Amino acid sequence: MLLRLLRVHLRPYLGPLSVVLVLQLVQAVANLFLPSLNADLIDDGVARGDTGVILRLGTVMLGVTLVQVVCAVGAVWAGARVAMSVGRDVRGAVFDHVQTFSARELGHFGAPSLITRTTNDVQQVQMVVFMILTIVVAAPVMMVGGVVMALREDVRLSGLLLVVVPVLMALLGFAIARMRPLFGQMQTRIDRINRVLREQITGIRVVRAFVRDAHERERFGDANAELMRVAVAVGRLMALVFPSVFLIMNLSSAAVLWFGAGRVEDGSMQVGSLVAFLSYLMQILMSVMMAVMMFMMVPRAEVSAERISAVLGTSSTVVPPARPVTAPVTGRVELRGAGFAYPGADEPVLRAVDLVAEPGRTTAIIGSTGAGKTTLLQTIPRLYDVTAGQVLLDGVDVRDLALEDVWRRIGLVPQRPFLFSGTVADNLRYGDADASDDDLWDALEVAQAAEFVRAMGGLEAAVTQGGSNVSGGQRQRLAIARALVRRPAVYLFDDAFSALDLATDAALRTALAPRTREATVIVVAQRVSTIRHADQILVLDDGAVVGRGTHDELLATSETYREIVESQITAEEMA
């Protein structure tokens, strides 16, 4: 998965990649050249007291070092730019793909996991790309070149490499085999911490209201401790690997000096060659250590790449049509035998629902909790696609209309309205980016929100993320105003008046009537007083329509509706 992901996202950067590879190659060759020059300087210059040779070779070494430094800096700079660009592209690809998800896919992954995959997982892939670009050429060239140059200095002494390198490779294999499952657990634990933290921050009022601070601290503590245990297990492996590598390097150096001293003494090897051999050995072992570092990061990046690919490989159940159909905007909504069932569910959420909502009329949907009211409403703007039957908008199946065309015709006020961080004006202009201030104030007046917005400081008053600095009723009214600014052909109100007091509810519905006179209005409500004057009311029970008609007709014909009414309204009010 990691290779597949990188193959796709590194393709646009083949030019900079070539530059990185060339710079790394030149840097590695320069590094390999230096010990040989140093050996000649010692043997031909220092040992013989020849100052001219020392100056000449020293100047050459200085020049090679400058080339090596320039190439190293350039390679790291170019590699960092490519790695950061790949991270940006992958993050953007995940974000763009998530935007195509329907509510079903969002629910499957969950917001905390999607946040982790877009941030932490992408960062792991980004870091391994950086490590690859700074090591992938230099390490193999230094390793192979070091072996060749070491053989060139002394073949017999090079026999130590046959022992040292396999030991280091075995250590590397052991570390990778143990770390990969641990890194998989680590990403899952990060998901859990994000989920718990997000719930606690979002639900802080509930936590305090029910005096559950200690319980939430314990939940977070457990999630934190689980992550710590995995991180400690990874740290123990690293604590074993790196000292072991340095121990092998130091023992190898001691072995070279021990065996090399005898060869220098018997004249079969010069001092400069021994120093050069020791340098090449260190280069070989450092290359292996760099490879160890890179391959220790690869398992975690592989896990992250799999998680990212799982998101990118998930297709939305809401698929745009290949050849979108155009239709005149009238606002007529029709459901024909509409049904919806979640994959693997024993029972469908909706069963053979028929509904016609005409422009200029208000259609209300009521039923007990879990009857399928919200799901029914969400099939109209294609937040979900029906699994049976059809949903038609302006006489065309919504699956045959371009998604933007569907959304452009609809103004949705969801059950839990969400406000974005910014200002009141920013949030209202989500409905229409070109709306004037007068349009915004007009919508606020209709939504019964103008008074408290003025008290907040006007259209430029700050709104925090999620609208946490306003009450539930104020959030609902701002969401209604946002839909009014849009002036759509179809208004969908999903229990959008539930947080309003009766007086505000009545005033809002009275002001709303002339604004929506030519539009189709579909209202989901729990409160009978909100929908009793609707032109038609659908009564849902267990996903099926069990009653249809006006308030008075349903009182006479629908036992389910009558039970709902009796639970909310006194006998005198019914009369």
PyMOL commands that set and color helices and strands:
alter all, ss='L'
color gray80, all
select helices_A, chain A and resi 2-46+51-99+103-109+111-135+138-153+157-202+204-209+213-265+271-312+373-379+398-400+403-408+424-428+437-446+450-456+465-467+472-486+502-515+528-531+551-557+559-568+571-574
alter helices_A, ss='H'
color red, helices_A
select strands_A, chain A and resi 333-340+350-357+362-367+388-393+396-397+410-413+422-423+462-463+490-494+520-524+536-541+544-549
alter strands_A, ss='S'
color yellow, strands_A
deselect
rebuild
show_as cartoon
